[in-house]
Amino acid sequence: QLKLHNHGETYEMSSPNLVIRIFPIPGTDWVGNVNIWCQEIGLVAELNYIGQSFFGFRAGQRLIKGKIFDSLSMKILYKIGGH
């Protein structure tokens, strides 16, 4: 939980998984889905962390995709994408 006392908002969130690889290429990645929501204002963020391929394809590409939307109207406010 993250509480913003000045704004009267409480954000609850899940966390991605930490993947540690030893073979074939050593490294770590955050992967999986993250949800962040604020019940007071009804905003929800759904994020998807995509790590490197196990066999080294997409090397160097750690991606994030997602959206922020109003849970009451289901209107998408922002789309998120990048690396």
C-alpha positions in Angstrom: 0.0 0.0 0.0 1.0 3.6 -0.7 -0.9 6.2 1.2 -0.9 9.9 0.0 -2.2 11.6 3.1 -2.3 15.0 1.6 -4.6 13.8 -1.2 -6.6 11.2 0.9 -5.7 8.4 -1.5 -4.5 4.9 -0.9 -3.0 2.9 -3.7 -2.8 -0.9 -3.5 -0.5 -2.8 -5.8 0.8 -6.2 -6.7 4.4 -6.8 -7.8 6.0 -8.6 -10.8 8.1 -11.7 -10.4 11.9 -11.5 -10.3 13.4 -14.1 -12.7 17.0 -15.0 -12.2 18.7 -16.8 -15.1 22.0 -18.6 -15.0 21.8 -20.5 -18.3 22.2 -19.8 -21.2 22.8 -16.1 -20.5 23.1 -15.0 -16.9 20.8 -12.1 -15.9 17.7 -11.0 -14.0 14.3 -9.7 -15.2 11.1 -8.4 -13.8 8.3 -10.3 -15.5 4.5 -10.6 -15.1 1.5 -8.5 -14.4 1.1 -5.6 -12.0 -2.1 -4.1 -10.9 -2.3 -0.7 -9.1 -5.6 0.6 -8.0 -7.0 3.5 -5.9 -10.5 2.8 -4.5 -11.1 6.5 -3.5 -10.8 7.9 -7.0 -11.5 4.7 -9.1 -8.3 4.6 -11.1 -6.7 1.3 -12.1 -3.4 0.6 -13.9 -2.7 -2.7 -15.5 0.9 -3.3 -16.4 2.7 -6.2 -18.0 6.5 -6.6 -17.7 8.0 -8.7 -20.4 11.6 -9.9 -19.9 14.2 -11.2 -22.3 13.6 -14.4 -24.1 15.0 -17.5 -22.3 17.2 -18.4 -25.3 18.5 -14.8 -25.8 16.1 -13.8 -28.6 15.0 -10.2 -28.1 18.3 -9.6 -26.3 18.4 -6.3 -24.5 14.7 -5.8 -24.8 12.8 -5.6 -21.6 9.3 -4.4 -22.5 6.4 -2.9 -20.6 2.8 -2.6 -21.8 -0.3 -1.5 -20.1 -3.1 0.9 -19.6 -4.6 3.3 -17.0 -8.4 3.4 -16.8 -11.3 4.7 -14.8 -12.9 1.6 -13.1 -16.3 3.2 -13.0 -16.7 4.1 -16.6 -14.1 1.6 -17.9 -12.7 4.4 -20.1 -9.1 4.0 -21.0 -7.2 7.2 -20.0 -3.7 6.3 -21.1 -1.9 3.4 -22.9 1.6 2.6 -21.8 4.3 1.0 -24.0 8.0 1.1 -24.0 11.2 -0.6 -23.1 
